[in-house]
Amino acid sequence: MGKQMRLITAGLVLALTAGGSVAWAAAKPKANGTYFSTSPSVEISVQKGGKSVTLYTSCGPSTAISAYWDSPKLPLRDGAFSFDKQTTVNKVQNSPFSTTPVKATVLFTGKFAGGKFKGKVHLGGSTCGEASYTAHLSSHGGGQAG
């Protein structure tokens, strides 16, 4: 094999390796990125380093929130997270405005694939049933119903 052929082969190997690394990185959630869904209302914030997430969800009619929940930091393993525990959900009364903490079971699951998180969410103790979501990366919010 001539010197020129070895250089071409080495260049191809490097290009393929670099291309594979870029594709691999795109398959992971963006660290310090926030993913949104509007229906149901879901926010998934990937923490620095990409190894944990914090979650927010709310439910209610389109004109008012009837309940919401903020998560503690949860581990993100292989692009997935799961929370299915009894915790405190905040119920909202609009007139007069007040919030009341109630003990309820929260189900919130997600798996990252194809550049978005997909999963299910349910706030126990609220009038909102379990729902599926698709959350997209956005710097301004407003994900996509799913």
N, C-alpha and C positions, 0 to 999 in steps of 0.2 A: 504494500500500500504506500503510495507516494505521500510526501509531506503535505501537498495541497489537499489530497483526499482526507487525510487525518484531520486537518483543520476544518474542512467542511463537516465531517462527521461530528467532531467536537462541538462545533457551532450548533448543529441540529440537536444534539443531546442537551446542550444548555438551553436552547429555545424551548424544547419540549418540557424540560424540567421547570423553567420559569412559567410557562403557560399553565402547567399543572398546578403550580403553587397559587397562581392567581385564581384559577377555578376553585381550588380548595378553599381559599380565603372567602370567596363570595358565597360559599355554602354555609358559612357560620354567621350568627347574628352579629351585628355591628356593636362593638364595645362602646359604651357611652351613647348608644342609639336608643331612640324611643319609637315604639311601634304602636299604632292607633287603629281602633275600629270604632265606628260611630253607632252601629246598631248590631249588637248591643254595645254600649259604651265601655271600652276597654283601653287601658294604657299599660304597656309593658316597657319598663325601662331597664335596659341591659347595663349593668354596672361596669365600671372600669375593670379591665382585664377579661371581661366576657364570661366570668364564672358564676355570676349571680344576677338575679333580677329583683325588682320591686314591681308590684302590681297595683293597679287602681281599677275599680269598676263601679259603675253606678247604674241604677235602673229606675224606671218610672215612665210616666207619659212624656211625650216630647216637649211639653211645656214646663215640666218641673221634675226634679229628682225626688224620688220617694225613699231611696236608700243608697248608701255608698259604703265602700270598704277600701282601706289602704293596707297593703301587706307589709309584713316585716321583710327583710332581705331573705330571698329563697335561693337555694343552689340551682344552677343551670348546668345540667349534665347531658352531654351529647345533644345539645340544642333543645332539651325538654325540661319542663318544670311541672310540678303538681302540688296543689294545696287542697286538702279535703279534711277540714277540721272544724271544731266548734271554736268560735272566736267572737269578737265584738263587731257588730255591724251597726252603722249609724242610720237610724230612721229619721227622715226629715218631714217636718210639718211646715206647710207654707204659710198658713194664716191662723194665728200669728206665727212667724218663723221661729222654729226651734229644732234642735236635733236631740235625739234620745238614743243612747247606746243600748243595744239589746244583744243578748247572747244568741247566736245562731250558727248553723253550719254553713260554711262557704266552700264551694267547689270551684276551682279555677285550674284548668289544665292547659298546657300549650306545648306544641312541637314545632320547631323551626324547620322549614323546608321550602325551597324555591324562592328564597328571599322574603318570606313572611312567616308569621306565627299563625297556626290554626289550633283551635281548641274549643273547650266548653267552659261556661261560667254560670254559676247560680248563687244568688244571695239568699240563703235561708232567712226566714223571718220577714221577707218582703213579698209583695204581690207579684213579683216577676219570676217567671218560670225559668228552667234551664234553657240556655241558648247556645248555639254555635257561633263562633266568630272567626274572622280572618283579619289580622292586624298587619298593616303595612308600615314600613319605615317612613317617617315624615319628620321634617323639622318644624312644621307648623300645625300638626294635628290633623284631624279629619281623615281617618282611615276609610276603609270600605266595608260596607255591610257584608255579612257572610253568614 
